[in-house]
Amino acid sequence: MQNKLLFLFLLSFANASFAQEVFSGTVTSVYNGDSFSMKSEDGILMKIVAMGIDAPELPQEYGLRSKEFASGLLLNKKVKAYLMPGEFYGRREAVVVTADNIHFNYEMVLTGNAWWDYRYSKDKYLEIAHKTARSREIGLWKDGGAQPPWDWSRSKKKR
């Protein structure tokens, strides 16, 4: 257990070192398994998307379960969002760490509740978490027919 905590601390520190700023607050809404809103102590509301991951869309298979898992980790809890520069569809991209030191981005992938988004992220820790969840067939990998959200969305637009 101590090794896991040390690993997550180092992982958080390594990813967060690229952050432009840190935004602390309480999560007020969870939209899906990779995006949510949080509010700071002084009332500033910010929409966040977890960096390096992509969760199933809500109508997609496993979408609601992914959102429920994310809600359990985040909703009404204090978090720190290590913000990256710029915006992504009106949201700030971030590495997210809970008050009890859970690296949200990593945890979502490791538990099979989101994909490592290799198209935009070269994070080796997320890659290892992705391969681990897939090889253990947990979460969205359980049924073997998991379709990445980017492919699912593209297939819906063609109709």
C-alpha positions in Angstrom: 0.0 0.0 0.0 2.8 2.4 0.8 4.4 1.8 -2.5 1.2 2.6 -4.3 0.8 5.8 -2.4 4.4 6.8 -3.2 3.9 5.9 -6.8 0.8 8.0 -7.0 2.5 10.9 -5.3 5.4 10.8 -7.8 3.0 10.4 -10.7 1.0 13.4 -9.6 4.1 15.5 -9.0 5.5 14.5 -12.5 2.3 15.4 -14.4 1.5 18.4 -12.3 4.9 19.9 -12.9 3.7 20.9 -16.4 0.7 22.7 -15.0 0.2 26.4 -15.6 -1.7 26.9 -12.3 -3.4 25.0 -9.5 -7.1 25.4 -8.9 -8.5 24.1 -5.6 -12.2 23.6 -4.8 -15.1 21.3 -4.4 -16.6 19.3 -7.3 -20.2 20.4 -7.8 -21.2 18.4 -11.0 -19.9 15.4 -12.8 -20.9 15.3 -16.5 -19.3 12.0 -17.4 -16.2 9.9 -16.6 -13.7 12.6 -17.6 -15.3 16.0 -17.1 -16.8 17.9 -14.2 -17.3 21.3 -12.7 -15.7 22.6 -9.5 -16.1 25.7 -7.4 -13.3 27.4 -5.5 -13.7 28.8 -1.9 -14.1 32.3 -3.4 -17.0 31.2 -5.7 -15.2 30.8 -9.0 -16.7 28.0 -11.1 -14.6 26.1 -13.5 -15.3 23.3 -16.0 -12.5 20.6 -16.0 -11.6 17.8 -18.4 -9.2 15.2 -17.1 -6.0 15.3 -19.1 -4.9 12.2 -21.1 -8.1 10.2 -20.7 -11.4 9.7 -22.5 -14.4 8.1 -20.9 -17.3 6.5 -22.6 -20.0 9.0 -23.7 -23.2 8.7 -21.6 -25.3 6.9 -24.2 -22.4 4.6 -25.0 -22.1 1.2 -23.4 -20.5 1.7 -19.9 -21.0 5.5 -20.1 -23.3 5.7 -17.0 -21.1 3.3 -15.0 -18.1 5.4 -15.8 -19.9 8.6 -14.7 -21.0 6.9 -11.5 -17.5 5.8 -10.7 -16.2 9.3 -11.3 -19.0 10.8 -9.2 -18.0 8.5 -6.3 -14.4 9.8 -6.5 -15.2 13.4 -7.0 -18.8 14.7 -6.3 -18.9 17.1 -3.4 -15.3 16.4 -2.6 -12.3 18.8 -2.5 -9.8 18.4 -5.3 -6.8 20.1 -6.8 -6.8 20.6 -10.5 -3.3 21.1 -12.0 -4.4 23.2 -15.0 -2.8 23.1 -18.4 -2.6 26.2 -20.6 -5.6 27.0 -22.8 -9.1 25.6 -23.1 -10.6 22.5 -24.6 -14.2 23.0 -25.7 -14.8 25.6 -22.9 -13.1 23.4 -20.3 -9.7 23.5 -18.7 -7.6 20.4 -19.1 -6.1 19.2 -15.8 -4.4 16.5 -13.8 -6.8 16.0 -10.9 -5.9 14.9 -7.4 -8.4 14.4 -4.6 -8.0 15.5 -1.0 -7.2 11.9 -0.1 -4.4 11.8 -2.7 -6.2 9.8 -5.4 -4.8 10.6 -8.9 -8.2 10.8 -10.6 -6.9 10.5 -14.2 -4.9 7.5 -13.5 -7.5 5.8 -11.3 -10.2 6.1 -14.0 -7.9 4.3 -16.5 -6.6 1.7 -14.0 -10.1 0.7 -13.0 -11.3 0.3 -16.6 -13.6 3.4 -16.4 -11.8 5.4 -19.1 -9.3 5.0 -21.9 -5.8 6.4 -22.0 -6.2 8.8 -25.0 -3.0 7.9 -26.8 -3.9 10.4 -29.6 -3.1 13.3 -27.3 -1.2 11.9 -24.4 2.2 10.3 -24.2 1.9 9.7 -20.5 3.6 6.3 -19.9 1.8 5.8 -16.5 -1.6 6.2 -18.2 -0.4 3.8 -20.9 0.6 1.2 -18.3 -2.7 1.6 -16.4 -4.6 1.2 -19.7 -2.7 -2.0 -20.5 -3.2 -3.3 -17.0 -7.0 -2.8 -17.0 -7.3 -4.3 -20.4 -5.2 -7.4 -19.6 -7.2 -7.9 -16.4 -10.5 -7.4 -18.3 -11.9 -5.0 -15.7 -14.4 -2.3 -16.2 -15.2 -1.5 -19.8 -12.8 -4.2 -20.8 -14.9 -6.9 -19.2 -17.1 -7.7 -22.2 -14.4 -7.4 -24.8 -16.5 -5.1 -27.1 -15.3 -1.8 -25.7 -15.3 1.0 -28.4 -13.2 4.1 -27.7 -15.4 7.2 -27.4 -13.7 9.0 -30.3 -14.6 6.0 -32.6 -18.1 5.8 -31.2 -18.7 9.6 -31.7 -17.4 9.4 -35.2 -19.7 6.5 -36.1 -22.7 8.4 -34.8 -21.9 11.5 -36.9 -21.8 9.4 -40.1 -25.4 8.5 -39.7 
